[in-house]
């Protein structure tokens, strides 16, 4: 059974994720049609607004959780951030020796935050399972 703070978190994350997807699609489609540099910058930065809402939802959840839930989330975040950092560091080392074709730098930079969020979800699942079995 979900507690009120978890329901709030899901509502906030779902709304922010939907807004992010819509703004990323708008960016991908619209950026090629805009010629005014300021408008291109504004369009490029718009997806950051729902990302900030996602971060806010995560912080609010952490703040309102009980001690065990907070411990699980913080452990999962530590694992996720270290694994994501390790992964991108590894890719950088492999790119430095031309182990595979170099992707555009902007693509690598854009993938960092989704990688953190995705690895956080996986890490939380594993950490929560460990505590559930203990």
N, CA, C and O atoms as CSV, one atom per row, in Angstrom:
chain,resi,resn,atom,element,x,y,z
A,1,UNK,N,N,0.843,-1.186,0.000
A,1,UNK,CA,C,0.000,0.000,0.000
A,1,UNK,C,C,0.883,1.243,0.000
A,1,UNK,O,O,1.843,1.344,0.765
A,2,UNK,N,N,0.542,2.175,-0.866
A,2,UNK,CA,C,1.341,3.383,-0.972
A,2,UNK,C,C,0.903,4.433,0.026
A,2,UNK,O,O,-0.286,4.659,0.248
A,3,UNK,N,N,1.895,5.064,0.618
A,3,UNK,CA,C,1.625,6.152,1.546
A,3,UNK,C,C,1.384,7.437,0.755
A,3,UNK,O,O,1.671,7.501,-0.441
A,4,UNK,N,N,0.861,8.449,1.424
A,4,UNK,CA,C,0.525,9.723,0.774
A,4,UNK,C,C,1.750,10.365,0.130
A,4,UNK,O,O,1.650,10.932,-0.958
A,5,UNK,N,N,2.916,10.282,0.797
A,5,UNK,CA,C,4.108,10.917,0.215
A,5,UNK,C,C,4.545,10.203,-1.055
A,5,UNK,O,O,5.063,10.840,-1.972
A,6,UNK,N,N,4.345,8.895,-1.122
A,6,UNK,CA,C,4.699,8.154,-2.324
A,6,UNK,C,C,3.733,8.458,-3.468
A,6,UNK,O,O,4.143,8.546,-4.626
A,7,UNK,N,N,2.456,8.616,-3.143
A,7,UNK,CA,C,1.472,9.003,-4.162
A,7,UNK,C,C,1.787,10.386,-4.714
A,7,UNK,O,O,1.722,10.616,-5.922
A,8,UNK,N,N,2.130,11.308,-3.808
A,8,UNK,CA,C,2.500,12.662,-4.227
A,8,UNK,C,C,3.715,12.617,-5.145
A,8,UNK,O,O,3.752,13.285,-6.178
A,9,UNK,N,N,4.708,11.822,-4.756
A,9,UNK,CA,C,5.925,11.684,-5.556
A,9,UNK,C,C,5.597,11.165,-6.959
A,9,UNK,O,O,6.077,11.712,-7.952
A,10,UNK,N,N,4.791,10.124,-7.037
A,10,UNK,CA,C,4.422,9.572,-8.343
A,10,UNK,C,C,3.670,10.589,-9.196
A,10,UNK,O,O,3.923,10.711,-10.394
A,11,UNK,N,N,2.740,11.322,-8.569
A,11,UNK,CA,C,2.010,12.366,-9.312
A,11,UNK,C,C,2.978,13.413,-9.851
A,11,UNK,O,O,2.925,13.770,-11.028
A,12,UNK,N,N,3.864,13.903,-8.985
A,12,UNK,CA,C,4.802,14.951,-9.397
A,12,UNK,C,C,5.772,14.448,-10.471
A,12,UNK,O,O,6.057,15.151,-11.441
A,13,UNK,N,N,6.271,13.228,-10.286
A,13,UNK,CA,C,7.224,12.682,-11.265
A,13,UNK,C,C,6.548,12.392,-12.601
A,13,UNK,O,O,7.135,12.624,-13.657
A,14,UNK,N,N,5.328,11.891,-12.559
A,14,UNK,CA,C,4.616,11.606,-13.805
A,14,UNK,C,C,4.348,12.893,-14.574
A,14,UNK,O,O,4.568,12.950,-15.784
A,15,UNK,N,N,3.879,13.919,-13.888
A,15,UNK,CA,C,3.621,15.202,-14.550
A,15,UNK,C,C,4.908,15.794,-15.109
A,15,UNK,O,O,4.923,16.286,-16.238
A,16,UNK,N,N,5.989,15.752,-14.331
A,16,UNK,CA,C,7.263,16.309,-14.779
A,16,UNK,C,C,7.824,15.498,-15.952
A,16,UNK,O,O,8.379,16.068,-16.892
A,17,UNK,N,N,7.682,14.192,-15.901
A,17,UNK,CA,C,8.182,13.346,-16.982
A,17,UNK,C,C,7.419,13.593,-18.273
A,17,UNK,O,O,8.016,13.667,-19.348
A,18,UNK,N,N,6.110,13.719,-18.171
A,18,UNK,CA,C,5.306,14.006,-19.368
A,18,UNK,C,C,5.685,15.366,-19.956
A,18,UNK,O,O,5.801,15.510,-21.173
A,19,UNK,N,N,5.874,16.355,-19.095
A,19,UNK,CA,C,6.280,17.681,-19.571
A,19,UNK,C,C,7.664,17.610,-20.213
A,19,UNK,O,O,7.909,18.244,-21.239
A,20,UNK,N,N,8.563,16.840,-19.610
A,20,UNK,CA,C,9.914,16.692,-20.161
A,20,UNK,C,C,9.861,16.067,-21.555
A,20,UNK,O,O,10.495,16.564,-22.486
A,21,UNK,N,N,9.115,14.994,-21.694
A,21,UNK,CA,C,9.014,14.321,-22.993
A,21,UNK,C,C,8.445,15.282,-24.036
A,21,UNK,O,O,8.955,15.358,-25.154
A,22,UNK,N,N,7.396,16.010,-23.676
A,22,UNK,CA,C,6.795,16.962,-24.613
A,22,UNK,C,C,7.791,18.048,-25.005
A,22,UNK,O,O,7.891,18.397,-26.181
A,23,UNK,N,N,8.524,18.584,-24.041
A,23,UNK,CA,C,9.476,19.663,-24.350
A,23,UNK,C,C,10.700,19.161,-25.106
A,23,UNK,O,O,11.249,19.887,-25.936
A,24,UNK,N,N,11.132,17.945,-24.838
A,24,UNK,CA,C,12.246,17.369,-25.602
A,24,UNK,C,C,11.820,17.149,-27.048
A,24,UNK,O,O,12.594,17.396,-27.973
A,25,UNK,N,N,10.586,16.684,-27.241
A,25,UNK,CA,C,10.089,16.501,-28.611
A,25,UNK,C,C,9.966,17.848,-29.311
A,25,UNK,O,O,10.336,17.979,-30.478
A,26,UNK,N,N,9.445,18.852,-28.602
A,26,UNK,CA,C,9.358,20.197,-29.164
A,26,UNK,C,C,10.746,20.706,-29.545
A,26,UNK,O,O,10.927,21.287,-30.615
A,27,UNK,N,N,11.710,20.489,-28.680
A,27,UNK,CA,C,13.083,20.890,-28.959
A,27,UNK,C,C,13.610,20.183,-30.212
A,27,UNK,O,O,14.132,20.823,-31.124
A,28,UNK,N,N,13.464,18.850,-30.241
A,28,UNK,CA,C,14.000,18.073,-31.360
A,28,UNK,C,C,13.380,18.481,-32.693
A,28,UNK,O,O,14.062,18.513,-33.718
A,29,UNK,N,N,12.100,18.789,-32.674
A,29,UNK,CA,C,11.410,19.168,-33.906
A,29,UNK,C,C,11.631,20.646,-34.236
A,29,UNK,O,O,11.877,21.005,-35.387
A,30,UNK,N,N,11.541,21.492,-33.214
A,30,UNK,CA,C,11.552,22.928,-33.459
A,30,UNK,C,C,12.906,23.573,-33.620
A,30,UNK,O,O,13.007,24.644,-34.218
A,31,UNK,N,N,13.954,22.950,-33.102
A,31,UNK,CA,C,15.270,23.603,-33.122
A,31,UNK,C,C,15.769,23.857,-34.537
A,31,UNK,O,O,16.503,24.817,-34.775
A,32,UNK,N,N,15.382,23.016,-35.464
A,32,UNK,CA,C,15.848,23.158,-36.847
A,32,UNK,C,C,15.133,24.283,-37.596
A,32,UNK,O,O,15.593,24.732,-38.646
A,33,UNK,N,N,14.015,24.728,-37.051
A,33,UNK,CA,C,13.226,25.759,-37.711
A,33,UNK,C,C,13.514,27.159,-37.177
A,33,UNK,O,O,13.154,28.157,-37.801
A,34,UNK,N,N,14.157,27.223,-36.033
A,34,UNK,CA,C,14.444,28.530,-35.434
A,34,UNK,C,C,15.804,29.029,-35.900
A,34,UNK,O,O,16.790,28.292,-35.882
A,35,UNK,N,N,15.842,30.273,-36.311
A,35,UNK,CA,C,17.104,30.864,-36.773
A,35,UNK,C,C,17.635,31.906,-35.800
A,35,UNK,O,O,18.822,32.229,-35.832
A,36,UNK,N,N,16.783,32.431,-34.943
A,36,UNK,CA,C,17.194,33.472,-33.993
A,36,UNK,C,C,17.912,32.789,-32.817
A,36,UNK,O,O,17.312,31.963,-32.128
A,37,UNK,N,N,19.189,33.126,-32.584
A,37,UNK,CA,C,19.955,32.440,-31.541
A,37,UNK,C,C,19.304,32.466,-30.154
A,37,UNK,O,O,19.338,31.460,-29.445
A,38,UNK,N,N,18.719,33.585,-29.760
A,38,UNK,CA,C,18.110,33.669,-28.432
A,38,UNK,C,C,16.941,32.692,-28.325
A,38,UNK,O,O,16.775,32.043,-27.292
A,39,UNK,N,N,16.138,32.580,-29.366
A,39,UNK,CA,C,15.019,31.641,-29.347
A,39,UNK,C,C,15.501,30.195,-29.313
A,39,UNK,O,O,14.887,29.342,-28.672
A,40,UNK,N,N,16.607,29.926,-30.008
A,40,UNK,CA,C,17.183,28.573,-29.978
A,40,UNK,C,C,17.655,28.221,-28.568
A,40,UNK,O,O,17.476,27.091,-28.113
A,41,UNK,N,N,18.254,29.182,-27.886
A,41,UNK,CA,C,18.729,28.963,-26.517
A,41,UNK,C,C,17.552,28.722,-25.584
A,41,UNK,O,O,17.583,27.812,-24.756
A,42,UNK,N,N,16.508,29.547,-25.722
A,42,UNK,CA,C,15.318,29.373,-24.875
A,42,UNK,C,C,14.709,27.989,-25.098
A,42,UNK,O,O,14.365,27.298,-24.138
A,43,UNK,N,N,14.576,27.587,-26.352
A,43,UNK,CA,C,14.008,26.276,-26.662
A,43,UNK,C,C,14.889,25.153,-26.113
A,43,UNK,O,O,14.375,24.144,-25.629
A,44,UNK,N,N,16.201,25.319,-26.184
A,44,UNK,CA,C,17.122,24.302,-25.672
A,44,UNK,C,C,17.036,24.174,-24.156
A,44,UNK,O,O,17.228,23.085,-23.615
A,45,UNK,N,N,16.748,25.274,-23.467
A,45,UNK,CA,C,16.712,25.261,-22.004
A,45,UNK,C,C,15.341,24.899,-21.422
A,45,UNK,O,O,15.247,24.575,-20.238
A,46,UNK,N,N,14.300,24.946,-22.213
A,46,UNK,CA,C,12.956,24.637,-21.714
A,46,UNK,C,C,12.843,23.267,-21.040
A,46,UNK,O,O,12.173,23.168,-20.011
A,47,UNK,N,N,13.466,22.202,-21.570
A,47,UNK,CA,C,13.341,20.899,-20.891
A,47,UNK,C,C,13.953,20.871,-19.485
A,47,UNK,O,O,13.705,19.936,-18.723
A,48,UNK,N,N,14.734,21.870,-19.146
A,48,UNK,CA,C,15.306,21.912,-17.795
A,48,UNK,C,C,14.241,22.186,-16.737
A,48,UNK,O,O,14.397,21.781,-15.585
A,49,UNK,N,N,13.177,22.860,-17.111
A,49,UNK,CA,C,12.123,23.162,-16.130
A,49,UNK,C,C,11.497,21.897,-15.543
A,49,UNK,O,O,11.407,21.783,-14.320
A,50,UNK,N,N,11.062,20.944,-16.366
A,50,UNK,CA,C,10.528,19.722,-15.758
A,50,UNK,C,C,11.603,18.882,-15.065
A,50,UNK,O,O,11.292,18.139,-14.135
A,51,UNK,N,N,12.852,18.987,-15.498
A,51,UNK,CA,C,13.921,18.275,-14.806
A,51,UNK,C,C,14.066,18.833,-13.393
A,51,UNK,O,O,14.251,18.075,-12.440
A,52,UNK,N,N,13.983,20.144,-13.257
A,52,UNK,CA,C,14.015,20.752,-11.921
A,52,UNK,C,C,12.829,20.271,-11.077
A,52,UNK,O,O,12.964,20.053,-9.873
A,53,UNK,N,N,11.676,20.109,-11.713
A,53,UNK,CA,C,10.504,19.595,-10.988
A,53,UNK,C,C,10.738,18.153,-10.537
A,53,UNK,O,O,10.295,17.764,-9.456
A,54,UNK,N,N,11.429,17.362,-11.354
A,54,UNK,CA,C,11.761,15.987,-10.964
A,54,UNK,C,C,12.697,15.993,-9.758
A,54,UNK,O,O,12.493,15.248,-8.799
A,55,UNK,N,N,13.699,16.821,-9.813
A,55,UNK,CA,C,14.651,16.914,-8.705
A,55,UNK,C,C,13.928,17.354,-7.436
A,55,UNK,O,O,14.172,16.816,-6.357
A,56,UNK,N,N,13.049,18.323,-7.569
A,56,UNK,CA,C,12.271,18.796,-6.414
A,56,UNK,C,C,11.431,17.669,-5.824
A,56,UNK,O,O,11.363,17.512,-4.605
A,57,UNK,N,N,10.794,16.887,-6.687
A,57,UNK,CA,C,9.973,15.770,-6.211
A,57,UNK,C,C,10.824,14.752,-5.460
A,57,UNK,O,O,10.398,14.216,-4.437
A,58,UNK,N,N,12.023,14.488,-5.966
A,58,UNK,CA,C,12.910,13.531,-5.306
A,58,UNK,C,C,13.357,14.057,-3.946
A,58,UNK,O,O,13.387,13.306,-2.971
A,59,UNK,N,N,13.702,15.330,-3.874
A,59,UNK,CA,C,14.143,15.917,-2.605
A,59,UNK,C,C,12.996,15.934,-1.595
A,59,UNK,O,O,13.200,15.630,-0.419
A,60,UNK,N,N,11.795,16.286,-2.047
A,60,UNK,CA,C,10.633,16.285,-1.149
A,60,UNK,C,C,10.354,14.891,-0.611
A,60,UNK,O,O,10.029,14.726,0.565
A,61,UNK,N,N,10.482,13.894,-1.469
A,61,UNK,CA,C,10.265,12.519,-1.024
A,61,UNK,C,C,11.297,12.149,0.044
A,61,UNK,O,O,10.943,11.616,1.096
A,62,UNK,N,N,12.561,12.433,-0.228
A,62,UNK,CA,C,13.615,12.130,0.752
A,62,UNK,C,C,13.360,12.826,2.081
A,62,UNK,O,O,13.524,12.230,3.145
A,63,UNK,N,N,12.965,14.069,2.011
A,63,UNK,CA,C,12.735,14.857,3.219
A,63,UNK,C,C,11.594,14.278,4.057
A,63,UNK,O,O,11.648,14.326,5.286
A,64,UNK,N,N,10.573,13.738,3.415
A,64,UNK,CA,C,9.377,13.299,4.118
A,64,UNK,C,C,9.348,11.801,4.445
A,64,UNK,O,O,8.417,11.340,5.105
A,65,UNK,N,N,10.331,11.047,4.003
A,65,UNK,CA,C,10.359,9.615,4.257
A,65,UNK,C,C,10.759,9.308,5.696
A,65,UNK,O,O,11.303,10.153,6.407
A,66,UNK,N,N,10.472,8.069,6.104
A,66,UNK,CA,C,10.973,7.641,7.410
A,66,UNK,C,C,12.452,7.241,7.252
A,66,UNK,O,O,12.997,7.280,6.149
A,67,UNK,N,N,13.078,6.865,8.349
A,67,UNK,CA,C,14.520,6.622,8.354
A,67,UNK,C,C,14.944,5.490,7.424
A,67,UNK,O,O,15.940,5.614,6.711
A,68,UNK,N,N,14.201,4.394,7.427
A,68,UNK,CA,C,14.568,3.265,6.572
A,68,UNK,C,C,14.407,3.617,5.100
A,68,UNK,O,O,15.283,3.319,4.288
A,69,UNK,N,N,13.293,4.251,4.754
A,69,UNK,CA,C,13.073,4.653,3.355
A,69,UNK,C,C,14.166,5.615,2.899
A,69,UNK,O,O,14.678,5.499,1.785
A,70,UNK,N,N,14.512,6.547,3.746
A,70,UNK,CA,C,15.557,7.515,3.416
A,70,UNK,C,C,16.904,6.808,3.222
A,70,UNK,O,O,17.659,7.128,2.304
A,71,UNK,N,N,17.186,5.852,4.094
A,71,UNK,CA,C,18.444,5.107,3.978
A,71,UNK,C,C,18.495,4.347,2.652
A,71,UNK,O,O,19.522,4.345,1.973
A,72,UNK,N,N,17.397,3.708,2.290
A,72,UNK,CA,C,17.332,2.980,1.021
A,72,UNK,C,C,17.551,3.936,-0.145
A,72,UNK,O,O,18.352,3.653,-1.037
A,73,UNK,N,N,16.847,5.063,-0.145
A,73,UNK,CA,C,16.978,6.028,-1.241
A,73,UNK,C,C,18.379,6.619,-1.324
A,73,UNK,O,O,18.932,6.747,-2.416
A,74,UNK,N,N,18.949,6.975,-0.199
A,74,UNK,CA,C,20.286,7.573,-0.229
A,74,UNK,C,C,21.343,6.553,-0.646
A,74,UNK,O,O,22.280,6.891,-1.369
A,75,UNK,N,N,21.198,5.319,-0.197
A,75,UNK,CA,C,22.131,4.277,-0.629
A,75,UNK,C,C,21.990,4.039,-2.136
A,75,UNK,O,O,22.986,3.892,-2.845
A,76,UNK,N,N,20.759,4.004,-2.610
A,76,UNK,CA,C,20.526,3.817,-4.045
A,76,UNK,C,C,21.096,4.983,-4.844
A,76,UNK,O,O,21.682,4.786,-5.908
A,77,UNK,N,N,20.922,6.198,-4.330
A,77,UNK,CA,C,21.470,7.363,-5.041
A,77,UNK,C,C,22.996,7.321,-5.062
A,77,UNK,O,O,23.604,7.659,-6.077
A,78,UNK,N,N,23.614,6.919,-3.973
A,78,UNK,CA,C,25.078,6.821,-3.936
A,78,UNK,C,C,25.567,5.798,-4.952
A,78,UNK,O,O,26.511,6.059,-5.697
A,79,UNK,N,N,24.928,4.640,-4.982
A,79,UNK,CA,C,25.306,3.604,-5.945
A,79,UNK,C,C,25.104,4.113,-7.367
A,79,UNK,O,O,25.980,3.953,-8.217
A,80,UNK,N,N,23.951,4.726,-7.624
A,80,UNK,CA,C,23.638,5.205,-8.971
A,80,UNK,C,C,24.611,6.275,-9.435
A,80,UNK,O,O,25.085,6.236,-10.571
A,81,UNK,N,N,24.910,7.224,-8.571
A,81,UNK,CA,C,25.810,8.309,-8.994
A,81,UNK,C,C,27.218,7.787,-9.240
A,81,UNK,O,O,27.879,8.210,-10.188
A,82,UNK,N,N,27.683,6.871,-8.394
A,82,UNK,CA,C,29.023,6.310,-8.593
A,82,UNK,C,C,29.087,5.435,-9.841
A,82,UNK,O,O,30.052,5.511,-10.600
A,83,UNK,N,N,28.076,4.610,-10.057
A,83,UNK,CA,C,28.072,3.770,-11.260
A,83,UNK,C,C,27.962,4.602,-12.532
A,83,UNK,O,O,28.612,4.305,-13.535
A,84,UNK,N,N,27.139,5.642,-12.487
A,84,UNK,CA,C,27.015,6.512,-13.662
A,84,UNK,C,C,28.328,7.233,-13.923
A,84,UNK,O,O,28.784,7.310,-15.063
A,85,UNK,N,N,28.934,7.760,-12.870
A,85,UNK,CA,C,30.240,8.408,-13.025
A,85,UNK,C,C,31.282,7.446,-13.561
A,85,UNK,O,O,32.055,7.795,-14.452
A,86,UNK,N,N,31.305,6.238,-13.023
A,86,UNK,CA,C,32.232,5.214,-13.484
A,86,UNK,C,C,31.987,4.895,-14.961
A,86,UNK,O,O,32.932,4.775,-15.741
A,87,UNK,N,N,30.726,4.759,-15.334
A,87,UNK,CA,C,30.390,4.447,-16.723
A,87,UNK,C,C,30.835,5.529,-17.692
A,87,UNK,O,O,31.426,5.237,-18.731
A,88,UNK,N,N,30.551,6.779,-17.349
A,88,UNK,CA,C,30.947,7.869,-18.243
A,88,UNK,C,C,32.462,8.057,-18.258
A,88,UNK,O,O,33.029,8.408,-19.292
A,89,UNK,N,N,33.122,7.828,-17.127
A,89,UNK,CA,C,34.582,7.884,-17.072
A,89,UNK,C,C,35.170,6.798,-17.969
A,89,UNK,O,O,36.128,7.042,-18.703
A,90,UNK,N,N,34.589,5.594,-17.905
A,90,UNK,CA,C,35.052,4.485,-18.749
A,90,UNK,C,C,34.885,4.812,-20.222
A,90,UNK,O,O,35.779,4.565,-21.031
A,91,UNK,N,N,33.734,5.368,-20.561
A,91,UNK,CA,C,33.504,5.760,-21.953
A,91,UNK,C,C,34.543,6.801,-22.389
A,91,UNK,O,O,35.078,6.723,-23.495
A,92,UNK,N,N,34.823,7.770,-21.519
A,92,UNK,CA,C,35.831,8.778,-21.839
A,92,UNK,C,C,37.196,8.166,-22.093
A,92,UNK,O,O,37.885,8.562,-23.033
A,93,UNK,N,N,37.597,7.209,-21.273
A,93,UNK,CA,C,38.885,6.545,-21.483
A,93,UNK,C,C,38.898,5.777,-22.802
A,93,UNK,O,O,39.876,5.825,-23.547
A,94,UNK,N,N,37.813,5.073,-23.082
A,94,UNK,CA,C,37.739,4.331,-24.342
A,94,UNK,C,C,37.712,5.263,-25.547
A,94,UNK,O,O,38.298,4.950,-26.583
A,95,UNK,N,N,37.039,6.404,-25.421
A,95,UNK,CA,C,37.033,7.378,-26.518
A,95,UNK,C,C,38.427,7.956,-26.743
A,95,UNK,O,O,38.797,8.277,-27.872
A,96,UNK,N,N,39.197,8.088,-25.668
A,96,UNK,CA,C,40.536,8.671,-25.804
A,96,UNK,C,C,41.479,7.789,-26.611
A,96,UNK,O,O,42.474,8.280,-27.146
A,97,UNK,N,N,41.183,6.491,-26.708
A,97,UNK,CA,C,42.022,5.600,-27.514
A,97,UNK,C,C,41.287,5.137,-28.772
A,97,UNK,O,O,41.669,4.152,-29.403
A,98,UNK,N,N,40.228,5.864,-29.122
A,98,UNK,CA,C,39.455,5.583,-30.338
A,98,UNK,C,C,38.951,4.134,-30.391
A,98,UNK,O,O,38.995,3.495,-31.442
A,99,UNK,N,N,38.474,3.626,-29.253
A,99,UNK,CA,C,37.964,2.253,-29.195
A,99,UNK,C,C,36.667,2.099,-29.976
A,99,UNK,O,O,36.332,0.998,-30.414
A,100,UNK,N,N,35.945,3.180,-30.151
A,100,UNK,CA,C,34.729,3.177,-30.964
A,100,UNK,C,C,34.517,4.598,-31.479
A,100,UNK,O,O,35.128,5.543,-30.979
A,101,UNK,N,N,33.651,4.744,-32.476
A,101,UNK,CA,C,33.437,6.087,-33.051
A,101,UNK,C,C,32.973,7.088,-31.989
A,101,UNK,O,O,32.180,6.754,-31.109
A,102,UNK,N,N,33.471,8.298,-32.088
A,102,UNK,CA,C,33.128,9.343,-31.131
A,102,UNK,C,C,31.718,9.887,-31.387
A,102,UNK,O,O,31.419,10.373,-32.478
A,103,UNK,N,N,30.868,9.800,-30.378
A,103,UNK,CA,C,29.548,10.433,-30.523
A,103,UNK,C,C,29.707,11.942,-30.349
A,103,UNK,O,O,30.710,12.396,-29.798
A,104,UNK,N,N,28.745,12.712,-30.807
A,104,UNK,CA,C,28.817,14.160,-30.575
A,104,UNK,C,C,28.851,14.451,-29.072
A,104,UNK,O,O,28.164,13.796,-28.289
A,105,UNK,N,N,29.650,15.432,-28.686
A,105,UNK,CA,C,29.811,15.768,-27.265
A,105,UNK,C,C,28.470,16.118,-26.622
A,105,UNK,O,O,28.220,15.752,-25.474
A,106,UNK,N,N,27.607,16.825,-27.355
A,106,UNK,CA,C,26.314,17.213,-26.773
A,106,UNK,C,C,25.484,15.982,-26.421
A,106,UNK,O,O,24.741,15.995,-25.439
A,107,UNK,N,N,25.606,14.918,-27.216
A,107,UNK,CA,C,24.839,13.708,-26.952
A,107,UNK,C,C,25.303,13.051,-25.648
A,107,UNK,O,O,24.488,12.606,-24.840
A,108,UNK,N,N,26.610,12.998,-25.461
A,108,UNK,CA,C,27.151,12.426,-24.224
A,108,UNK,C,C,26.676,13.237,-23.031
A,108,UNK,O,O,26.258,12.667,-22.023
A,109,UNK,N,N,26.733,14.559,-23.132
A,109,UNK,CA,C,26.327,15.425,-22.024
A,109,UNK,C,C,24.832,15.283,-21.727
A,109,UNK,O,O,24.428,15.288,-20.564
A,110,UNK,N,N,24.028,15.159,-22.753
A,110,UNK,CA,C,22.580,15.046,-22.569
A,110,UNK,C,C,22.214,13.720,-21.885
A,110,UNK,O,O,21.194,13.641,-21.200
A,111,UNK,N,N,23.019,12.705,-22.063
A,111,UNK,CA,C,22.694,11.384,-21.520
A,111,UNK,C,C,23.043,11.200,-20.040
A,111,UNK,O,O,22.623,10.217,-19.429
A,112,UNK,N,N,23.799,12.123,-19.461
A,112,UNK,CA,C,24.245,11.947,-18.080
A,112,UNK,C,C,23.067,11.876,-17.110
A,112,UNK,O,O,22.964,10.916,-16.346
A,113,UNK,N,N,22.190,12.853,-17.124
A,113,UNK,CA,C,21.094,12.888,-16.155
A,113,UNK,C,C,20.111,11.730,-16.333
A,113,UNK,O,O,19.721,11.118,-15.339
A,114,UNK,N,N,19.693,11.404,-17.568
A,114,UNK,CA,C,18.845,10.213,-17.706
A,114,UNK,C,C,19.553,8.940,-17.217
A,114,UNK,O,O,18.902,8.044,-16.680
A,115,UNK,N,N,20.866,8.855,-17.397
A,115,UNK,CA,C,21.609,7.695,-16.902
A,115,UNK,C,C,21.576,7.641,-15.379
A,115,UNK,O,O,21.423,6.566,-14.799
A,116,UNK,N,N,21.720,8.798,-14.730
A,116,UNK,CA,C,21.638,8.837,-13.260
A,116,UNK,C,C,20.246,8.405,-12.805
A,116,UNK,O,O,20.118,7.578,-11.903
A,117,UNK,N,N,19.212,8.956,-13.419
A,117,UNK,CA,C,17.839,8.607,-13.024
A,117,UNK,C,C,17.569,7.122,-13.242
A,117,UNK,O,O,16.994,6.462,-12.377
A,118,UNK,N,N,17.981,6.595,-14.389
A,118,UNK,CA,C,17.754,5.181,-14.688
A,118,UNK,C,C,18.517,4.263,-13.751
A,118,UNK,O,O,17.968,3.280,-13.254
A,119,UNK,N,N,19.783,4.581,-13.506
A,119,UNK,CA,C,20.567,3.737,-12.605
A,119,UNK,C,C,20.065,3.863,-11.175
A,119,UNK,O,O,20.175,2.915,-10.397
A,120,UNK,N,N,19.518,5.018,-10.818
A,120,UNK,CA,C,18.914,5.182,-9.489
A,120,UNK,C,C,17.719,4.240,-9.329
A,120,UNK,O,O,17.567,3.594,-8.292
A,121,UNK,N,N,16.880,4.167,-10.351
A,121,UNK,CA,C,15.723,3.267,-10.288
A,121,UNK,C,C,16.144,1.819,-10.118
A,121,UNK,O,O,15.558,1.089,-9.318
A,122,UNK,N,N,17.155,1.398,-10.865
A,122,UNK,CA,C,17.647,0.018,-10.732
A,122,UNK,C,C,18.296,-0.212,-9.375
A,122,UNK,O,O,18.053,-1.231,-8.730
A,123,UNK,N,N,19.123,0.736,-8.941
A,123,UNK,CA,C,19.800,0.587,-7.648
A,123,UNK,C,C,18.789,0.541,-6.511
A,123,UNK,O,O,18.945,-0.230,-5.565
A,124,UNK,N,N,17.748,1.371,-6.606
A,124,UNK,CA,C,16.735,1.370,-5.547
A,124,UNK,C,C,16.028,0.027,-5.477
A,124,UNK,O,O,15.741,-0.469,-4.388
A,125,UNK,N,N,15.749,-0.553,-6.612
A,125,UNK,CA,C,15.094,-1.856,-6.641
A,125,UNK,C,C,15.961,-2.895,-5.934
A,125,UNK,O,O,15.464,-3.670,-5.117
A,126,UNK,N,N,17.279,-2.911,-6.253
A,126,UNK,CA,C,18.185,-3.878,-5.629
A,126,UNK,C,C,18.351,-3.613,-4.131
A,126,UNK,O,O,18.315,-4.547,-3.330
A,127,UNK,N,N,18.528,-2.368,-3.754
A,127,UNK,CA,C,18.719,-2.025,-2.335
A,127,UNK,C,C,17.460,-2.348,-1.538
A,127,UNK,O,O,17.547,-2.899,-0.441
A,128,UNK,N,N,16.293,-2.011,-2.077
A,128,UNK,CA,C,15.032,-2.285,-1.372
A,128,UNK,C,C,14.832,-3.788,-1.205
A,128,UNK,O,O,14.344,-4.236,-0.167
A,129,UNK,N,N,15.202,-4.562,-2.210
A,129,UNK,CA,C,15.091,-6.025,-2.103
A,129,UNK,C,C,15.982,-6.558,-0.995
A,129,UNK,O,O,15.596,-7.467,-0.260
A,130,UNK,N,N,17.178,-5.987,-0.879
A,130,UNK,CA,C,18.099,-6.450,0.148
A,130,UNK,C,C,17.524,-6.187,1.540
A,130,UNK,O,O,17.615,-7.038,2.425
A,131,UNK,N,N,16.932,-5.008,1.729
A,131,UNK,CA,C,16.337,-4.681,3.028
A,131,UNK,C,C,15.068,-5.496,3.284
A,131,UNK,O,O,14.769,-5.836,4.429
A,132,UNK,N,N,14.335,-5.806,2.239
A,132,UNK,CA,C,13.109,-6.599,2.399
A,132,UNK,C,C,13.430,-8.037,2.800
A,132,UNK,O,O,12.670,-8.677,3.527
A,133,UNK,N,N,14.569,-8.535,2.313
A,133,UNK,CA,C,14.959,-9.920,2.625
A,133,UNK,C,C,15.727,-10.037,3.935
A,133,UNK,O,O,16.009,-11.142,4.398
A,134,UNK,N,N,16.059,-8.908,4.524
A,134,UNK,CA,C,16.861,-8.956,5.767
A,134,UNK,C,C,15.994,-9.190,6.991
A,134,UNK,O,O,16.508,-9.257,8.107
